Amino acid sequence: MRSYVVFCHPTHDSLIGAALQRTLAGLATAGHEVRLSDLYADGFRPELDRADREAHMIDHRIEPGRRPDIARYADNLAWCDALVFVYPTWWSGQPAMLKGWFDRVLVRGVAWDLPEGANRIRPLLRNVRTIVAVTSHGSSKLANAAEGRDRKARPVPFTTRRVRQALPNDVAGDLHDRPQFRFRTRALPHPSGTPHRPALTSAVKLAGMTEPASPSAAAATSNPAGSTAEIEALAAGFFAAIESGDTTAVAALYAPDAIIWHNTDQREQTVTENLAVLGWLVRHVSDLRYTEVQRKVLDDGFVQQHVLLGTGRNGPLVLPAMVRVWVRNGAITRLDEYVDSAHASNLT
Protein backbone atom coordinates (compact mmCIF):
# COMPACT_ATOMS: atom_id res chain seq x y z
CA MET A 1 0.00 0.00 0.00
CA ARG A 2 1.13 3.55 -0.73
CA SER A 3 0.78 5.72 2.37
CA TYR A 4 1.07 9.50 2.31
CA VAL A 5 1.80 10.91 5.79
CA VAL A 6 1.08 14.59 6.51
CA PHE A 7 2.83 15.66 9.73
CA CYS A 8 1.83 18.93 11.37
CA HIS A 9 3.72 19.92 14.52
CA PRO A 10 6.45 22.52 15.03
CA THR A 11 8.80 20.12 16.84
CA HIS A 12 9.78 16.47 16.61
CA ASP A 13 10.78 16.35 20.31
CA SER A 14 7.16 16.03 21.42
CA LEU A 15 4.34 13.54 21.90
CA ILE A 16 3.21 14.02 18.32
CA GLY A 17 6.81 13.76 17.12
CA ALA A 18 7.01 10.39 18.87
CA ALA A 19 3.66 9.44 17.33
CA LEU A 20 5.10 10.23 13.89
CA GLN A 21 8.11 7.97 14.49
CA ARG A 22 5.89 5.13 15.65
CA THR A 23 3.58 5.64 12.68
CA LEU A 24 6.49 5.52 10.21
CA ALA A 25 7.93 2.46 11.94
CA GLY A 26 4.58 0.67 11.78
CA LEU A 27 4.15 1.45 8.10
CA ALA A 28 7.69 0.28 7.33
CA THR A 29 7.15 -2.95 9.24
CA ALA A 30 3.96 -3.58 7.27
CA GLY A 31 5.83 -3.06 3.98
CA HIS A 32 4.10 0.17 2.94
CA GLU A 33 5.60 2.64 0.48
CA VAL A 34 5.66 5.97 2.33
CA ARG A 35 5.85 9.63 1.37
CA LEU A 36 6.07 12.24 4.14
CA SER A 37 5.19 15.93 4.18
CA ASP A 38 6.35 17.89 7.24
CA LEU A 39 4.32 21.09 6.94
CA TYR A 40 6.33 23.18 9.42
CA ALA A 41 9.66 22.02 8.02
CA ASP A 42 8.36 22.76 4.51
CA GLY A 43 7.48 26.32 5.52
CA PHE A 44 4.00 25.70 4.14
CA ARG A 45 1.92 28.88 3.82
CA PRO A 46 -1.49 28.05 5.32
CA GLU A 47 -3.45 31.24 4.61
CA LEU A 48 -5.69 31.24 1.57
CA ASP A 49 -4.97 34.68 0.07
CA ARG A 50 -6.71 36.75 -2.57
CA ALA A 51 -4.78 35.16 -5.43
CA ASP A 52 -5.79 31.69 -4.20
CA ARG A 53 -9.41 32.77 -3.95
CA GLU A 54 -9.48 34.35 -7.39
CA ALA A 55 -7.87 31.29 -8.95
CA HIS A 56 -10.58 29.21 -7.31
CA MET A 57 -13.58 31.43 -8.09
CA ILE A 58 -12.71 33.28 -11.28
CA ASP A 59 -9.81 32.09 -13.39
CA HIS A 60 -10.26 28.36 -13.92
CA ARG A 61 -7.82 28.44 -16.81
CA ILE A 62 -5.08 28.10 -14.19
CA GLU A 63 -5.78 24.96 -12.20
CA PRO A 64 -5.18 25.71 -8.48
CA GLY A 65 -3.79 22.21 -8.02
CA ARG A 66 -0.94 23.02 -10.40
CA ARG A 67 0.30 26.07 -8.51
CA PRO A 68 3.99 25.42 -7.78
CA ASP A 69 3.74 25.74 -3.98
CA ILE A 70 1.10 23.00 -3.67
CA ALA A 71 1.83 20.82 -6.72
CA ARG A 72 3.94 18.31 -4.77
CA TYR A 73 1.13 17.82 -2.21
CA ALA A 74 -1.35 17.30 -5.05
CA ASP A 75 0.99 14.75 -6.65
CA ASN A 76 1.28 12.84 -3.37
CA LEU A 77 -2.51 12.78 -2.97
CA ALA A 78 -2.90 11.34 -6.47
CA TRP A 79 -0.20 8.72 -5.70
CA CYS A 80 -1.41 7.32 -2.38
CA ASP A 81 -3.86 4.61 -1.29
CA ALA A 82 -3.85 5.69 2.37
CA LEU A 83 -3.81 9.26 3.67
CA VAL A 84 -2.38 9.63 7.18
CA PHE A 85 -2.58 12.84 9.25
CA VAL A 86 -0.35 13.11 12.35
CA TYR A 87 -1.02 16.26 14.39
CA PRO A 88 -1.93 17.54 17.88
CA THR A 89 -5.47 18.50 18.87
CA TRP A 90 -5.42 22.16 19.92
CA TRP A 91 -8.61 23.80 21.15
CA SER A 92 -10.58 20.73 20.06
CA GLY A 93 -9.42 20.98 16.45
CA GLN A 94 -6.51 20.79 14.04
CA PRO A 95 -3.65 23.32 14.13
CA ALA A 96 -4.20 26.30 11.83
CA MET A 97 -1.35 25.03 9.66
CA LEU A 98 -3.26 21.82 8.88
CA LYS A 99 -6.58 23.61 8.38
CA GLY A 100 -4.79 25.85 5.88
CA TRP A 101 -3.45 22.75 4.13
CA PHE A 102 -7.05 21.56 3.69
CA ASP A 103 -8.08 24.98 2.35
CA ARG A 104 -5.22 25.39 -0.12
CA VAL A 105 -4.51 21.81 -1.26
CA LEU A 106 -7.92 20.11 -1.42
CA VAL A 107 -9.02 22.31 -4.30
CA ARG A 108 -10.54 21.91 -7.75
CA GLY A 109 -8.47 19.56 -9.87
CA VAL A 110 -7.05 17.84 -6.77
CA ALA A 111 -9.88 16.77 -4.46
CA TRP A 112 -12.85 17.60 -6.68
CA ASP A 113 -14.00 18.85 -10.05
CA LEU A 114 -17.09 20.52 -11.49
CA PRO A 115 -17.72 19.16 -14.99
CA GLU A 116 -19.21 21.47 -17.60
CA GLY A 117 -22.96 21.76 -17.07
CA ALA A 118 -22.94 19.85 -13.76
CA ASN A 119 -24.68 21.21 -10.67
CA ARG A 120 -22.60 19.41 -8.05
CA ILE A 121 -18.95 18.69 -7.60
CA ARG A 122 -17.39 15.30 -8.38
CA PRO A 123 -14.90 13.87 -5.84
CA LEU A 124 -11.50 12.97 -7.31
CA LEU A 125 -9.73 11.26 -4.40
CA ARG A 126 -11.11 7.82 -5.23
CA ASN A 127 -7.63 6.33 -5.08
CA VAL A 128 -7.59 6.98 -1.31
CA ARG A 129 -8.91 3.77 0.24
CA THR A 130 -8.22 4.63 3.87
CA ILE A 131 -8.01 7.91 5.76
CA VAL A 132 -6.16 7.94 9.08
CA ALA A 133 -5.88 10.49 11.88
CA VAL A 134 -3.30 10.09 14.64
CA THR A 135 -3.72 12.73 17.31
CA SER A 136 -3.79 13.41 21.05
CA HIS A 137 -6.86 14.56 22.91
CA GLY A 138 -7.60 14.77 26.62
CA SER A 139 -8.65 17.09 29.40
CA SER A 140 -6.62 18.18 32.40
CA LYS A 141 -7.90 17.65 35.94
CA LEU A 142 -8.40 21.42 36.22
CA ALA A 143 -10.51 21.55 33.03
CA ASN A 144 -12.58 18.57 34.13
CA ALA A 145 -13.20 20.14 37.54
CA ALA A 146 -14.16 23.49 36.01
CA GLU A 147 -16.67 21.78 33.72
CA GLY A 148 -18.12 19.66 36.52
CA ARG A 149 -16.87 16.34 35.17
CA ASP A 150 -15.00 13.57 36.90
CA ARG A 151 -11.71 14.93 38.22
CA LYS A 152 -9.81 11.98 36.83
CA ALA A 153 -8.31 12.92 33.45
CA ARG A 154 -9.23 10.49 30.72
CA PRO A 155 -8.60 10.45 26.98
CA VAL A 156 -11.44 11.40 24.67
CA PRO A 157 -11.59 9.24 21.52
CA PHE A 158 -10.86 11.08 18.31
CA THR A 159 -13.30 10.63 15.45
CA THR A 160 -12.90 11.38 11.78
CA ARG A 161 -15.81 13.83 12.10
CA ARG A 162 -13.24 16.47 13.03
CA VAL A 163 -11.38 15.84 9.78
CA ARG A 164 -14.52 15.69 7.68
CA GLN A 165 -15.83 19.01 9.02
CA ALA A 166 -12.81 20.73 7.46
CA LEU A 167 -13.50 19.37 3.97
CA PRO A 168 -16.01 20.29 1.25
CA ASN A 169 -19.23 18.32 1.80
CA ASP A 170 -18.99 16.04 -1.24
CA VAL A 171 -15.30 15.31 -0.63
CA ALA A 172 -15.99 14.65 3.05
CA GLY A 173 -18.80 12.27 2.16
CA ASP A 174 -16.55 10.48 -0.32
CA LEU A 175 -13.80 10.01 2.26
CA HIS A 176 -16.37 8.95 4.87
CA ASP A 177 -17.03 5.80 2.84
CA ARG A 178 -13.46 4.61 3.44
CA PRO A 179 -12.93 1.87 6.06
CA GLN A 180 -12.52 3.22 9.57
CA PHE A 181 -11.29 1.47 12.70
CA ARG A 182 -10.33 2.64 16.17
CA PHE A 183 -6.87 2.34 17.67
CA ARG A 184 -5.77 3.20 21.19
CA THR A 185 -2.50 2.73 23.03
CA ARG A 186 -1.83 3.44 26.69
CA ALA A 187 1.05 5.80 26.09
CA LEU A 188 3.69 6.63 23.55
CA PRO A 189 7.32 6.91 24.59
CA HIS A 190 8.83 10.37 24.50
CA PRO A 191 12.23 10.47 22.73
CA SER A 192 13.77 10.84 26.20
CA GLY A 193 12.10 7.60 27.31
CA THR A 194 9.49 9.24 29.57
CA PRO A 195 5.94 8.06 28.79
CA HIS A 196 3.27 10.63 27.99
CA ARG A 197 -0.35 10.71 29.09
CA PRO A 198 -3.18 11.06 28.20
CA ALA A 199 -3.21 8.31 25.64
CA LEU A 200 -2.78 8.82 21.94
CA THR A 201 -5.89 7.90 19.98
CA SER A 202 -6.47 7.36 16.28
CA ALA A 203 -9.51 6.93 14.05
CA VAL A 204 -7.92 4.16 12.02
CA LYS A 205 -5.64 1.30 13.09
CA LEU A 206 -2.38 1.24 11.15
CA ALA A 207 -0.78 -2.07 10.37
CA GLY A 208 2.06 -2.64 12.80
CA MET A 209 0.72 -0.21 15.44
CA THR A 210 -1.09 -2.66 17.71
CA GLU A 211 -0.91 -3.41 21.41
CA PRO A 212 0.43 -6.85 22.45
CA ALA A 213 -2.40 -9.27 21.73
CA SER A 214 -4.28 -10.85 24.62
CA PRO A 215 -5.04 -14.60 24.48
CA SER A 216 -8.62 -13.83 23.40
CA ALA A 217 -7.39 -11.44 20.71
CA ALA A 218 -4.90 -14.03 19.48
CA ALA A 219 -7.73 -16.55 19.21
CA ALA A 220 -9.80 -14.06 17.21
CA THR A 221 -7.02 -13.61 14.65
CA SER A 222 -7.13 -17.36 13.94
CA ASN A 223 -10.56 -16.91 12.35
CA PRO A 224 -10.29 -18.37 8.79
CA ALA A 225 -12.14 -15.31 7.46
CA GLY A 226 -9.49 -13.02 8.96
CA SER A 227 -9.57 -10.19 11.48
CA THR A 228 -12.13 -7.40 11.38
CA ALA A 229 -9.51 -5.06 9.90
CA GLU A 230 -8.55 -7.59 7.22
CA ILE A 231 -12.17 -8.17 6.20
CA GLU A 232 -12.82 -4.40 6.12
CA ALA A 233 -9.75 -3.90 3.92
CA LEU A 234 -10.85 -6.72 1.59
CA ALA A 235 -14.34 -5.23 1.26
CA ALA A 236 -13.01 -1.72 0.62
CA GLY A 237 -10.56 -2.97 -2.00
CA PHE A 238 -13.22 -5.06 -3.73
CA PHE A 239 -15.69 -2.21 -4.22
CA ALA A 240 -12.94 0.30 -5.04
CA ALA A 241 -11.76 -2.04 -7.82
CA ILE A 242 -15.28 -2.21 -9.27
CA GLU A 243 -15.58 1.60 -9.14
CA SER A 244 -12.31 1.99 -11.04
CA GLY A 245 -13.22 -0.73 -13.57
CA ASP A 246 -10.24 -2.90 -12.57
CA THR A 247 -11.59 -6.42 -13.16
CA THR A 248 -8.10 -7.87 -12.68
CA ALA A 249 -8.06 -6.55 -9.12
CA VAL A 250 -11.58 -7.91 -8.56
CA ALA A 251 -10.48 -11.35 -9.80
CA ALA A 252 -7.54 -11.35 -7.37
CA LEU A 253 -9.95 -10.97 -4.43
CA TYR A 254 -12.09 -13.97 -5.41
CA ALA A 255 -11.19 -17.54 -4.48
CA PRO A 256 -10.73 -19.57 -7.70
CA ASP A 257 -13.91 -21.58 -7.01
CA ALA A 258 -16.00 -18.68 -5.69
CA ILE A 259 -19.73 -18.62 -6.37
CA ILE A 260 -21.67 -15.43 -7.16
CA TRP A 261 -25.48 -15.45 -6.95
CA HIS A 262 -28.04 -12.78 -7.89
CA ASN A 263 -31.65 -12.55 -6.83
CA THR A 264 -32.67 -11.24 -10.26
CA ASP A 265 -32.06 -14.51 -12.12
CA GLN A 266 -31.73 -16.97 -9.19
CA ARG A 267 -28.64 -18.59 -10.70
CA GLU A 268 -25.06 -19.09 -9.56
CA GLN A 269 -22.12 -17.71 -11.52
CA THR A 270 -18.50 -18.76 -11.65
CA VAL A 271 -15.77 -16.16 -11.21
CA THR A 272 -15.20 -16.08 -14.98
CA GLU A 273 -18.88 -15.48 -15.66
CA ASN A 274 -19.08 -12.74 -13.04
CA LEU A 275 -16.01 -10.95 -14.39
CA ALA A 276 -17.64 -10.94 -17.83
CA VAL A 277 -20.71 -9.22 -16.33
CA LEU A 278 -18.53 -6.70 -14.50
CA GLY A 279 -16.60 -6.03 -17.70
CA TRP A 280 -19.86 -5.24 -19.49
CA LEU A 281 -20.91 -2.99 -16.58
CA VAL A 282 -17.77 -0.84 -16.62
CA ARG A 283 -17.94 -0.50 -20.41
CA HIS A 284 -21.57 0.62 -20.47
CA VAL A 285 -21.95 2.58 -17.21
CA SER A 286 -19.70 5.54 -16.54
CA ASP A 287 -18.72 7.18 -13.24
CA LEU A 288 -19.57 4.12 -11.15
CA ARG A 289 -19.57 4.84 -7.42
CA TYR A 290 -20.97 3.31 -4.24
CA THR A 291 -22.83 5.65 -1.89
CA GLU A 292 -24.81 5.34 1.34
CA VAL A 293 -22.57 2.42 2.29
CA GLN A 294 -23.45 0.53 5.47
CA ARG A 295 -21.23 -2.45 6.22
CA LYS A 296 -21.13 -4.93 9.08
CA VAL A 297 -18.31 -7.43 9.53
CA LEU A 298 -19.39 -10.93 10.54
CA ASP A 299 -17.42 -13.93 11.76
CA ASP A 300 -17.38 -15.46 8.26
CA GLY A 301 -17.40 -12.33 6.07
CA PHE A 302 -19.55 -9.22 5.86
CA VAL A 303 -22.88 -7.82 4.80
CA GLN A 304 -23.17 -4.48 3.01
CA GLN A 305 -26.03 -2.24 1.96
CA HIS A 306 -25.36 0.50 -0.59
CA VAL A 307 -26.65 2.49 -3.53
CA LEU A 308 -24.72 2.11 -6.80
CA LEU A 309 -24.67 5.30 -8.88
CA GLY A 310 -23.55 5.85 -12.45
CA THR A 311 -24.65 6.96 -15.89
CA GLY A 312 -26.05 4.32 -18.23
CA ARG A 313 -26.99 4.57 -21.87
CA ASN A 314 -30.57 5.49 -20.88
CA GLY A 315 -29.64 8.03 -18.21
CA PRO A 316 -28.64 8.09 -14.53
CA LEU A 317 -28.37 4.80 -12.66
CA VAL A 318 -29.53 4.65 -9.03
CA LEU A 319 -29.47 1.02 -7.88
CA PRO A 320 -30.14 0.12 -4.21
CA ALA A 321 -28.58 -3.22 -3.32
CA MET A 322 -27.43 -5.50 -0.53
CA VAL A 323 -24.65 -8.10 -0.65
CA ARG A 324 -23.83 -10.95 1.69
CA VAL A 325 -20.21 -12.02 1.30
CA TRP A 326 -18.38 -15.03 2.72
CA VAL A 327 -14.60 -14.82 3.17
CA ARG A 328 -11.93 -17.44 3.86
CA ASN A 329 -8.14 -17.06 3.91
CA GLY A 330 -8.30 -13.51 2.60
CA ALA A 331 -10.49 -14.31 -0.44
CA ILE A 332 -14.18 -14.10 -1.26
CA THR A 333 -15.67 -17.59 -1.50
CA ARG A 334 -19.31 -16.64 -2.10
CA LEU A 335 -21.21 -13.44 -2.83
CA ASP A 336 -25.02 -13.20 -2.83
CA GLU A 337 -26.36 -9.95 -4.30
CA TYR A 338 -29.88 -8.63 -3.85
CA VAL A 339 -30.82 -5.65 -6.05
CA ASP A 340 -34.04 -3.74 -6.56
CA SER A 341 -34.74 -4.74 -10.16
CA ALA A 342 -37.19 -1.86 -10.59
CA HIS A 343 -34.20 0.50 -10.55
CA ALA A 344 -32.08 -1.44 -13.04
CA SER A 345 -33.74 -0.32 -16.29
CA ASN A 346 -30.90 2.06 -17.18
CA LEU A 347 -28.48 -0.86 -17.26
CA THR A 348 -29.95 -2.08 -20.56
C-alpha positions as CSV (number, residue, x, y, z in Angstrom):
1,M,0.0,0.0,0.0
2,R,1.1,3.6,-0.7
3,S,0.8,5.7,2.4
4,Y,1.1,9.5,2.3
5,V,1.8,10.9,5.8
6,V,1.1,14.6,6.5
7,F,2.8,15.7,9.7
8,C,1.8,18.9,11.4
9,H,3.7,19.9,14.5
10,P,6.4,22.5,15.0
11,T,8.8,20.1,16.8
12,H,9.8,16.5,16.6
13,D,10.8,16.3,20.3
14,S,7.2,16.0,21.4
15,L,4.3,13.5,21.9
16,I,3.2,14.0,18.3
17,G,6.8,13.8,17.1
18,A,7.0,10.4,18.9
19,A,3.7,9.4,17.3
20,L,5.1,10.2,13.9
21,Q,8.1,8.0,14.5
22,R,5.9,5.1,15.6
23,T,3.6,5.6,12.7
24,L,6.5,5.5,10.2
25,A,7.9,2.5,11.9
26,G,4.6,0.7,11.8
27,L,4.2,1.5,8.1
28,A,7.7,0.3,7.3
29,T,7.2,-3.0,9.2
30,A,4.0,-3.6,7.3
31,G,5.8,-3.1,4.0
32,H,4.1,0.2,2.9
33,E,5.6,2.6,0.5
34,V,5.7,6.0,2.3
35,R,5.9,9.6,1.4
36,L,6.1,12.2,4.1
37,S,5.2,15.9,4.2
38,D,6.4,17.9,7.2
39,L,4.3,21.1,6.9
40,Y,6.3,23.2,9.4
41,A,9.7,22.0,8.0
42,D,8.4,22.8,4.5
43,G,7.5,26.3,5.5
44,F,4.0,25.7,4.1
45,R,1.9,28.9,3.8
46,P,-1.5,28.1,5.3
47,E,-3.4,31.2,4.6
48,L,-5.7,31.2,1.6
49,D,-5.0,34.7,0.1
50,R,-6.7,36.8,-2.6
51,A,-4.8,35.2,-5.4
52,D,-5.8,31.7,-4.2
53,R,-9.4,32.8,-3.9
54,E,-9.5,34.4,-7.4
55,A,-7.9,31.3,-9.0
56,H,-10.6,29.2,-7.3
57,M,-13.6,31.4,-8.1
58,I,-12.7,33.3,-11.3
59,D,-9.8,32.1,-13.4
60,H,-10.3,28.4,-13.9
61,R,-7.8,28.4,-16.8
62,I,-5.1,28.1,-14.2
63,E,-5.8,25.0,-12.2
64,P,-5.2,25.7,-8.5
65,G,-3.8,22.2,-8.0
66,R,-0.9,23.0,-10.4
67,R,0.3,26.1,-8.5
68,P,4.0,25.4,-7.8
69,D,3.7,25.7,-4.0
70,I,1.1,23.0,-3.7
71,A,1.8,20.8,-6.7
72,R,3.9,18.3,-4.8
73,Y,1.1,17.8,-2.2
74,A,-1.4,17.3,-5.1
75,D,1.0,14.7,-6.6
76,N,1.3,12.8,-3.4
77,L,-2.5,12.8,-3.0
78,A,-2.9,11.3,-6.5
79,W,-0.2,8.7,-5.7
80,C,-1.4,7.3,-2.4
81,D,-3.9,4.6,-1.3
82,A,-3.8,5.7,2.4
83,L,-3.8,9.3,3.7
84,V,-2.4,9.6,7.2
85,F,-2.6,12.8,9.3
86,V,-0.3,13.1,12.4
87,Y,-1.0,16.3,14.4
88,P,-1.9,17.5,17.9
89,T,-5.5,18.5,18.9
90,W,-5.4,22.2,19.9
91,W,-8.6,23.8,21.1
92,S,-10.6,20.7,20.1
93,G,-9.4,21.0,16.4
94,Q,-6.5,20.8,14.0
95,P,-3.6,23.3,14.1
96,A,-4.2,26.3,11.8
97,M,-1.4,25.0,9.7
98,L,-3.3,21.8,8.9
99,K,-6.6,23.6,8.4
100,G,-4.8,25.9,5.9
101,W,-3.4,22.8,4.1
102,F,-7.0,21.6,3.7
103,D,-8.1,25.0,2.3
104,R,-5.2,25.4,-0.1
105,V,-4.5,21.8,-1.3
106,L,-7.9,20.1,-1.4
107,V,-9.0,22.3,-4.3
108,R,-10.5,21.9,-7.8
109,G,-8.5,19.6,-9.9
110,V,-7.0,17.8,-6.8
111,A,-9.9,16.8,-4.5
112,W,-12.9,17.6,-6.7
113,D,-14.0,18.9,-10.1
114,L,-17.1,20.5,-11.5
115,P,-17.7,19.2,-15.0
116,E,-19.2,21.5,-17.6
117,G,-23.0,21.8,-17.1
118,A,-22.9,19.9,-13.8
119,N,-24.7,21.2,-10.7
120,R,-22.6,19.4,-8.0
121,I,-19.0,18.7,-7.6
122,R,-17.4,15.3,-8.4
123,P,-14.9,13.9,-5.8
124,L,-11.5,13.0,-7.3
125,L,-9.7,11.3,-4.4
126,R,-11.1,7.8,-5.2
127,N,-7.6,6.3,-5.1
128,V,-7.6,7.0,-1.3
129,R,-8.9,3.8,0.2
130,T,-8.2,4.6,3.9
131,I,-8.0,7.9,5.8
132,V,-6.2,7.9,9.1
133,A,-5.9,10.5,11.9
134,V,-3.3,10.1,14.6
135,T,-3.7,12.7,17.3
136,S,-3.8,13.4,21.1
137,H,-6.9,14.6,22.9
138,G,-7.6,14.8,26.6
139,S,-8.7,17.1,29.4
140,S,-6.6,18.2,32.4
141,K,-7.9,17.7,35.9
142,L,-8.4,21.4,36.2
143,A,-10.5,21.5,33.0
144,N,-12.6,18.6,34.1
145,A,-13.2,20.1,37.5
146,A,-14.2,23.5,36.0
147,E,-16.7,21.8,33.7
148,G,-18.1,19.7,36.5
149,R,-16.9,16.3,35.2
150,D,-15.0,13.6,36.9
151,R,-11.7,14.9,38.2
152,K,-9.8,12.0,36.8
153,A,-8.3,12.9,33.5
154,R,-9.2,10.5,30.7
155,P,-8.6,10.4,27.0
156,V,-11.4,11.4,24.7
157,P,-11.6,9.2,21.5
158,F,-10.9,11.1,18.3
159,T,-13.3,10.6,15.4
160,T,-12.9,11.4,11.8
161,R,-15.8,13.8,12.1
162,R,-13.2,16.5,13.0
163,V,-11.4,15.8,9.8
164,R,-14.5,15.7,7.7
165,Q,-15.8,19.0,9.0
166,A,-12.8,20.7,7.5
167,L,-13.5,19.4,4.0
168,P,-16.0,20.3,1.2
169,N,-19.2,18.3,1.8
170,D,-19.0,16.0,-1.2
171,V,-15.3,15.3,-0.6
172,A,-16.0,14.6,3.0
173,G,-18.8,12.3,2.2
174,D,-16.6,10.5,-0.3
175,L,-13.8,10.0,2.3
176,H,-16.4,9.0,4.9
177,D,-17.0,5.8,2.8
178,R,-13.5,4.6,3.4
179,P,-12.9,1.9,6.1
180,Q,-12.5,3.2,9.6
181,F,-11.3,1.5,12.7
182,R,-10.3,2.6,16.2
183,F,-6.9,2.3,17.7
184,R,-5.8,3.2,21.2
185,T,-2.5,2.7,23.0
186,R,-1.8,3.4,26.7
187,A,1.0,5.8,26.1
188,L,3.7,6.6,23.5
189,P,7.3,6.9,24.6
190,H,8.8,10.4,24.5
191,P,12.2,10.5,22.7
192,S,13.8,10.8,26.2
193,G,12.1,7.6,27.3
194,T,9.5,9.2,29.6
195,P,5.9,8.1,28.8
196,H,3.3,10.6,28.0
197,R,-0.3,10.7,29.1
198,P,-3.2,11.1,28.2
199,A,-3.2,8.3,25.6
200,L,-2.8,8.8,21.9
201,T,-5.9,7.9,20.0
202,S,-6.5,7.4,16.3
203,A,-9.5,6.9,14.1
204,V,-7.9,4.2,12.0
205,K,-5.6,1.3,13.1
206,L,-2.4,1.2,11.1
207,A,-0.8,-2.1,10.4
208,G,2.1,-2.6,12.8
209,M,0.7,-0.2,15.4
210,T,-1.1,-2.7,17.7
211,E,-0.9,-3.4,21.4
212,P,0.4,-6.8,22.4
213,A,-2.4,-9.3,21.7
214,S,-4.3,-10.8,24.6
215,P,-5.0,-14.6,24.5
216,S,-8.6,-13.8,23.4
217,A,-7.4,-11.4,20.7
218,A,-4.9,-14.0,19.5
219,A,-7.7,-16.5,19.2
220,A,-9.8,-14.1,17.2
221,T,-7.0,-13.6,14.7
222,S,-7.1,-17.4,13.9
223,N,-10.6,-16.9,12.3
224,P,-10.3,-18.4,8.8
225,A,-12.1,-15.3,7.5
226,G,-9.5,-13.0,9.0
227,S,-9.6,-10.2,11.5
228,T,-12.1,-7.4,11.4
229,A,-9.5,-5.1,9.9
230,E,-8.6,-7.6,7.2
231,I,-12.2,-8.2,6.2
232,E,-12.8,-4.4,6.1
233,A,-9.7,-3.9,3.9
234,L,-10.8,-6.7,1.6
235,A,-14.3,-5.2,1.3
236,A,-13.0,-1.7,0.6
237,G,-10.6,-3.0,-2.0
238,F,-13.2,-5.1,-3.7
239,F,-15.7,-2.2,-4.2
240,A,-12.9,0.3,-5.0
241,A,-11.8,-2.0,-7.8
242,I,-15.3,-2.2,-9.3
243,E,-15.6,1.6,-9.1
244,S,-12.3,2.0,-11.0
245,G,-13.2,-0.7,-13.6
246,D,-10.2,-2.9,-12.6
247,T,-11.6,-6.4,-13.2
248,T,-8.1,-7.9,-12.7
249,A,-8.1,-6.6,-9.1
250,V,-11.6,-7.9,-8.6
251,A,-10.5,-11.4,-9.8
252,A,-7.5,-11.4,-7.4
253,L,-9.9,-11.0,-4.4
254,Y,-12.1,-14.0,-5.4
255,A,-11.2,-17.5,-4.5
256,P,-10.7,-19.6,-7.7
257,D,-13.9,-21.6,-7.0
258,A,-16.0,-18.7,-5.7
259,I,-19.7,-18.6,-6.4
260,I,-21.7,-15.4,-7.2
261,W,-25.5,-15.5,-6.9
262,H,-28.0,-12.8,-7.9
263,N,-31.6,-12.5,-6.8
264,T,-32.7,-11.2,-10.3
265,D,-32.1,-14.5,-12.1
266,Q,-31.7,-17.0,-9.2
267,R,-28.6,-18.6,-10.7
268,E,-25.1,-19.1,-9.6
269,Q,-22.1,-17.7,-11.5
270,T,-18.5,-18.8,-11.6
271,V,-15.8,-16.2,-11.2
272,T,-15.2,-16.1,-15.0
273,E,-18.9,-15.5,-15.7
274,N,-19.1,-12.7,-13.0
275,L,-16.0,-11.0,-14.4
276,A,-17.6,-10.9,-17.8
277,V,-20.7,-9.2,-16.3
278,L,-18.5,-6.7,-14.5
279,G,-16.6,-6.0,-17.7
280,W,-19.9,-5.2,-19.5
281,L,-20.9,-3.0,-16.6
282,V,-17.8,-0.8,-16.6
283,R,-17.9,-0.5,-20.4
284,H,-21.6,0.6,-20.5
285,V,-22.0,2.6,-17.2
286,S,-19.7,5.5,-16.5
287,D,-18.7,7.2,-13.2
288,L,-19.6,4.1,-11.2
289,R,-19.6,4.8,-7.4
290,Y,-21.0,3.3,-4.2
291,T,-22.8,5.6,-1.9
292,E,-24.8,5.3,1.3
293,V,-22.6,2.4,2.3
294,Q,-23.5,0.5,5.5
295,R,-21.2,-2.5,6.2
296,K,-21.1,-4.9,9.1
297,V,-18.3,-7.4,9.5
298,L,-19.4,-10.9,10.5
299,D,-17.4,-13.9,11.8
300,D,-17.4,-15.5,8.3
301,G,-17.4,-12.3,6.1
302,F,-19.6,-9.2,5.9
303,V,-22.9,-7.8,4.8
304,Q,-23.2,-4.5,3.0
305,Q,-26.0,-2.2,2.0
306,H,-25.4,0.5,-0.6
307,V,-26.6,2.5,-3.5
308,L,-24.7,2.1,-6.8
309,L,-24.7,5.3,-8.9
310,G,-23.5,5.9,-12.4
311,T,-24.7,7.0,-15.9
312,G,-26.1,4.3,-18.2
313,R,-27.0,4.6,-21.9
314,N,-30.6,5.5,-20.9
315,G,-29.6,8.0,-18.2
316,P,-28.6,8.1,-14.5
317,L,-28.4,4.8,-12.7
318,V,-29.5,4.6,-9.0
319,L,-29.5,1.0,-7.9
320,P,-30.1,0.1,-4.2
321,A,-28.6,-3.2,-3.3
322,M,-27.4,-5.5,-0.5
323,V,-24.7,-8.1,-0.7
324,R,-23.8,-10.9,1.7
325,V,-20.2,-12.0,1.3
326,W,-18.4,-15.0,2.7
327,V,-14.6,-14.8,3.2
328,R,-11.9,-17.4,3.9
329,N,-8.1,-17.1,3.9
330,G,-8.3,-13.5,2.6
331,A,-10.5,-14.3,-0.4
332,I,-14.2,-14.1,-1.3
333,T,-15.7,-17.6,-1.5
334,R,-19.3,-16.6,-2.1
335,L,-21.2,-13.4,-2.8
336,D,-25.0,-13.2,-2.8
337,E,-26.4,-10.0,-4.3
338,Y,-29.9,-8.6,-3.9
339,V,-30.8,-5.7,-6.0
340,D,-34.0,-3.7,-6.6
341,S,-34.7,-4.7,-10.2
342,A,-37.2,-1.9,-10.6
343,H,-34.2,0.5,-10.5
344,A,-32.1,-1.4,-13.0
345,S,-33.7,-0.3,-16.3
346,N,-30.9,2.1,-17.2
347,L,-28.5,-0.9,-17.3
348,T,-29.9,-2.1,-20.6
